[in-house]
Each structure stands twice: as C-alpha cells, then as structure tokens.
Amino acid sequence: MNFAKVENSKRLQKVIRALRQQTWSSTIELVMAAQVTSPGTAIAEINRNEGYVVEKRTRKDGAAEYRLVRTPKGKGGCDDKTS
C-alpha cells in the first residue's frame, strides 16, 4: 500500500490535529473536525508513518473510535501521549 508522509500531507496533519482534541474520536467526529471523507484510510496511513500510533476501538453499537497514542519526538508536541 502506498501511503503519504505526514510531513508532506495537509490531509493527514488535519486528522492528527483533530485526534489531539479528544481522548477518543468517532469516525463522524473526524469527518467533521478534519474535513476528510475517509478517516479510516487516513488513520491507516498515519500508522504507516514511523513513530505515529493511532489506536482503534469498536463501541458496543459497532461504531469505530480512534485516539492518538504517540507521535515521533519533535513532531508536534504529543510524544508518547497516553491515557
């Protein structure tokens, strides 16, 4: 799979900014906050970038939620962000 580098992709940067706003974000929250049509694809691309970790969980109603767990040191100020 080809994937964009976070440092070169405004789309991925917008998703990361949206993920920083909450502990867990639903798919629809990411669509609204980051103005992306396919947040799941963006999450997969972010996870392919070295040092980035976004977790996914499924709620009881089947909806997906995501949270930013880690970014590379020096890449945005949320190094090893865990909760």
N, C-alpha and C positions, 0 to 999 in steps of 0.2 A: 504494500500500500504506500503510495506517495503521501507525504504529509508536509504541511507548511511549518516553517520555523517560526516560533513565537515572536522572535525579534523582528521578523520581516512581515508579519501578518497583523494588520489592524483588526481583522475579524477575531482572531484568537486572543488578542490583547483585550478586546471588549468583553469577551467571555470571562477572562481571568479577572478583570475589574468587577464584573457582576458577581462572580463567585466570592470575591473578598467581602462583599457587603453583608453576607449572611453565613450562618454556620452551614445550613443545608439549603439548596435552591432546587425547586422543581423545574421540570422542562419548560413549562409555560412561563415561570418567572425569568428564566434565562432568555427565552424568546423575547419577552417584553423588555428586560433590562439591557440586553446586549444587542437587540435588533438583529438576531440571526435566525434563520429558518430551520436549521438543523443542529441544535446544540449537542446532540449525541455524537455527531460526526466531529464537531469542534473539540469535544472532550477527548475523543479517541486521538485526535491529532495532538492535543496538548500533552497527553500522556506519552506520546511517542518522542517528545522533546526531552532531552536529557535533563534530569533534575526536577521535572514537574510531576506531581502526583495529584490526581483528582480521583476521589472515591465515588462510587455509585452505590446507592441502596434502593431497594424497592419497598414502597409503603404497602400497607395492608390492602389498599384499594388498587394496587398494581402500578401506581404512578412512580416514575423514577425521580430520584433526588440526587444531587451531586454536591460535593464540597471540596474545596481546595485544601489539600493537606500540606503540600510542600512546593516551594519554588527554588530554583538554584540560588545559591548565595550571591548577593549583589544584583539580583534580577527582580527587584520590585518590593523589597522590604517585608516579605512574609516568609522568610526562611524557616523551614521546619514548623510551620503553623499547624498545631494540633489542638484538638479539644477533647 
